[in-house]
Amino acid sequence: MARLLNEPSYSFIYNCSLGLEHADSITGDGHKLLNVPYDCGFFFSRHPEIGTQVFQNPNAAYLASGATDGILSPLNIGLENSRRFRALPVYTTLVAYGRNHYRKMVMRQVNLARGIAKFILDQDEFELLPASGGSKEEILSRIFVIVLFRAKDQRLNGELVQRIKDTRKVYVSGTQWEGQPACRFAISHWDAKVERDLEVVKDVLLQVLGEAKTDSGI
């Protein structure tokens, strides 16, 4: 059975959210871990009256909407009056799956990200970013769902993202770290499975390394 997020191997992640209840305001973007479409953002604030004072529509009678049960009208707390029902996908997925399902889903994603990171650490040709001290276990315990790495060979590093995407098996995004190209895995799919997906990632990375060596005549 998967361990809970506050057990030892997840303690770093758990501790990052300690004290969150004391925040003055919190914003979130649901398109990753909640697996809903883009632009499903949300915020919590201790000062909802400020949003109403800034964005309220005070003059148009047909836009009047009284608050019920303390729920503020979306018309009066944002810039856009014309908008899709963005809250619906977030609400339905939370109701459908609940806390336990999401807990297990996030653990699968974290474990897949850590499996990828461990594989990268074990390869002489790759470097896990950011470079940090400590044992392998300590390094992996700080991995959430993002894995950043690069090839040590500069020529391969400049082509790494495209070579991986050209396999049509794995998608990665390109980024930069300390002014140099880097490669970024973002594990966020609801159906992530370590036993299935990790082998695919390993095969692709080994394939890219092999092709790069062949191209360079090594």
Contacts in CASP RR format, 6 or more apart in sequence:
PFRMAT RR
TARGET T0000
AUTHOR 0000-0000-0000
METHOD contacts of the structure
MODEL  1
MARLLNEPSYSFIYNCSLGLEHADSITGDGHKLLNVPYDCGFFFSRHPEI
GTQVFQNPNAAYLASGATDGILSPLNIGLENSRRFRALPVYTTLVAYGRN
HYRKMVMRQVNLARGIAKFILDQDEFELLPASGGSKEEILSRIFVIVLFR
AKDQRLNGELVQRIKDTRKVYVSGTQWEGQPACRFAISHWDAKVERDLEV
VKDVLLQVLGEAKTDSGI
2 104 0 8 1.000
2 107 0 8 1.000
2 108 0 8 1.000
2 111 0 8 1.000
3 9 0 8 1.000
3 10 0 8 1.000
3 107 0 8 1.000
4 10 0 8 1.000
4 103 0 8 1.000
5 13 0 8 1.000
5 14 0 8 1.000
5 103 0 8 1.000
5 106 0 8 1.000
5 107 0 8 1.000
6 14 0 8 1.000
9 141 0 8 1.000
10 107 0 8 1.000
10 110 0 8 1.000
10 141 0 8 1.000
11 141 0 8 1.000
12 141 0 8 1.000
12 142 0 8 1.000
13 110 0 8 1.000
13 144 0 8 1.000
20 26 0 8 1.000
24 45 0 8 1.000
24 46 0 8 1.000
24 47 0 8 1.000
25 43 0 8 1.000
25 44 0 8 1.000
25 45 0 8 1.000
25 46 0 8 1.000
25 47 0 8 1.000
26 43 0 8 1.000
26 44 0 8 1.000
26 45 0 8 1.000
27 41 0 8 1.000
27 42 0 8 1.000
27 43 0 8 1.000
27 44 0 8 1.000
28 41 0 8 1.000
28 42 0 8 1.000
28 43 0 8 1.000
29 40 0 8 1.000
29 41 0 8 1.000
30 36 0 8 1.000
30 40 0 8 1.000
30 41 0 8 1.000
30 42 0 8 1.000
30 90 0 8 1.000
31 37 0 8 1.000
31 38 0 8 1.000
31 39 0 8 1.000
31 40 0 8 1.000
31 41 0 8 1.000
32 145 0 8 1.000
32 186 0 8 1.000
32 188 0 8 1.000
33 102 0 8 1.000
33 105 0 8 1.000
33 106 0 8 1.000
33 109 0 8 1.000
33 145 0 8 1.000
33 188 0 8 1.000
34 40 0 8 1.000
34 90 0 8 1.000
34 93 0 8 1.000
34 94 0 8 1.000
34 102 0 8 1.000
35 93 0 8 1.000
35 188 0 8 1.000
35 189 0 8 1.000
35 190 0 8 1.000
36 89 0 8 1.000
36 90 0 8 1.000
36 93 0 8 1.000
37 89 0 8 1.000
39 86 0 8 1.000
40 86 0 8 1.000
40 87 0 8 1.000
40 89 0 8 1.000
40 90 0 8 1.000
41 86 0 8 1.000
41 90 0 8 1.000
42 87 0 8 1.000
42 90 0 8 1.000
45 51 0 8 1.000
48 72 0 8 1.000
48 77 0 8 1.000
51 76 0 8 1.000
51 77 0 8 1.000
51 78 0 8 1.000
52 72 0 8 1.000
52 76 0 8 1.000
52 77 0 8 1.000
54 78 0 8 1.000
55 76 0 8 1.000
55 77 0 8 1.000
55 78 0 8 1.000
55 79 0 8 1.000
56 76 0 8 1.000
57 63 0 8 1.000
57 64 0 8 1.000
57 75 0 8 1.000
57 76 0 8 1.000
57 81 0 8 1.000
63 75 0 8 1.000
63 81 0 8 1.000
65 73 0 8 1.000
65 75 0 8 1.000
65 76 0 8 1.000
66 73 0 8 1.000
67 73 0 8 1.000
74 83 0 8 1.000
74 87 0 8 1.000
75 81 0 8 1.000
94 102 0 8 1.000
97 105 0 8 1.000
105 190 0 8 1.000
105 192 0 8 1.000
106 145 0 8 1.000
108 192 0 8 1.000
108 193 0 8 1.000
108 194 0 8 1.000
109 145 0 8 1.000
109 187 0 8 1.000
109 188 0 8 1.000
109 189 0 8 1.000
109 192 0 8 1.000
110 143 0 8 1.000
110 144 0 8 1.000
110 145 0 8 1.000
110 187 0 8 1.000
111 194 0 8 1.000
112 187 0 8 1.000
112 192 0 8 1.000
112 193 0 8 1.000
112 194 0 8 1.000
112 197 0 8 1.000
112 198 0 8 1.000
113 143 0 8 1.000
113 144 0 8 1.000
113 145 0 8 1.000
113 146 0 8 1.000
113 147 0 8 1.000
113 185 0 8 1.000
113 187 0 8 1.000
114 140 0 8 1.000
114 143 0 8 1.000
115 140 0 8 1.000
115 194 0 8 1.000
115 198 0 8 1.000
116 147 0 8 1.000
116 185 0 8 1.000
116 187 0 8 1.000
116 198 0 8 1.000
116 201 0 8 1.000
117 128 0 8 1.000
117 139 0 8 1.000
117 140 0 8 1.000
117 143 0 8 1.000
117 147 0 8 1.000
117 149 0 8 1.000
118 136 0 8 1.000
118 140 0 8 1.000
119 198 0 8 1.000
119 201 0 8 1.000
119 202 0 8 1.000
119 205 0 8 1.000
120 126 0 8 1.000
120 127 0 8 1.000
120 128 0 8 1.000
120 147 0 8 1.000
120 149 0 8 1.000
120 205 0 8 1.000
121 128 0 8 1.000
121 136 0 8 1.000
121 139 0 8 1.000
121 140 0 8 1.000
123 205 0 8 1.000
123 209 0 8 1.000
124 152 0 8 1.000
125 151 0 8 1.000
125 152 0 8 1.000
125 153 0 8 1.000
125 156 0 8 1.000
125 209 0 8 1.000
126 149 0 8 1.000
126 150 0 8 1.000
126 151 0 8 1.000
126 152 0 8 1.000
126 205 0 8 1.000
127 149 0 8 1.000
127 150 0 8 1.000
127 151 0 8 1.000
127 152 0 8 1.000
128 139 0 8 1.000
128 147 0 8 1.000
128 148 0 8 1.000
128 149 0 8 1.000
129 148 0 8 1.000
129 149 0 8 1.000
129 150 0 8 1.000
129 177 0 8 1.000
129 182 0 8 1.000
130 148 0 8 1.000
130 177 0 8 1.000
132 139 0 8 1.000
132 142 0 8 1.000
133 139 0 8 1.000
145 186 0 8 1.000
145 187 0 8 1.000
145 188 0 8 1.000
146 184 0 8 1.000
146 185 0 8 1.000
146 186 0 8 1.000
146 187 0 8 1.000
147 184 0 8 1.000
147 185 0 8 1.000
147 187 0 8 1.000
148 175 0 8 1.000
148 177 0 8 1.000
148 182 0 8 1.000
148 183 0 8 1.000
148 184 0 8 1.000
148 185 0 8 1.000
149 182 0 8 1.000
149 183 0 8 1.000
149 185 0 8 1.000
150 157 0 8 1.000
150 160 0 8 1.000
150 177 0 8 1.000
150 180 0 8 1.000
150 181 0 8 1.000
150 182 0 8 1.000
150 183 0 8 1.000
151 157 0 8 1.000
151 158 0 8 1.000
151 160 0 8 1.000
151 183 0 8 1.000
151 212 0 8 1.000
153 212 0 8 1.000
155 212 0 8 1.000
155 216 0 8 1.000
156 163 0 8 1.000
156 208 0 8 1.000
156 209 0 8 1.000
156 212 0 8 1.000
157 180 0 8 1.000
157 181 0 8 1.000
157 182 0 8 1.000
158 181 0 8 1.000
159 212 0 8 1.000
160 181 0 8 1.000
160 183 0 8 1.000
160 208 0 8 1.000
161 172 0 8 1.000
161 173 0 8 1.000
161 174 0 8 1.000
161 181 0 8 1.000
161 183 0 8 1.000
163 208 0 8 1.000
163 211 0 8 1.000
163 212 0 8 1.000
164 170 0 8 1.000
164 171 0 8 1.000
164 172 0 8 1.000
164 183 0 8 1.000
164 204 0 8 1.000
164 205 0 8 1.000
164 208 0 8 1.000
165 171 0 8 1.000
165 172 0 8 1.000
167 204 0 8 1.000
167 207 0 8 1.000
167 208 0 8 1.000
169 200 0 8 1.000
169 203 0 8 1.000
169 204 0 8 1.000
170 200 0 8 1.000
170 201 0 8 1.000
170 204 0 8 1.000
172 183 0 8 1.000
172 184 0 8 1.000
172 185 0 8 1.000
173 183 0 8 1.000
173 184 0 8 1.000
173 186 0 8 1.000
174 181 0 8 1.000
174 182 0 8 1.000
174 183 0 8 1.000
174 184 0 8 1.000
175 181 0 8 1.000
175 182 0 8 1.000
175 183 0 8 1.000
175 184 0 8 1.000
176 182 0 8 1.000
185 201 0 8 1.000
END
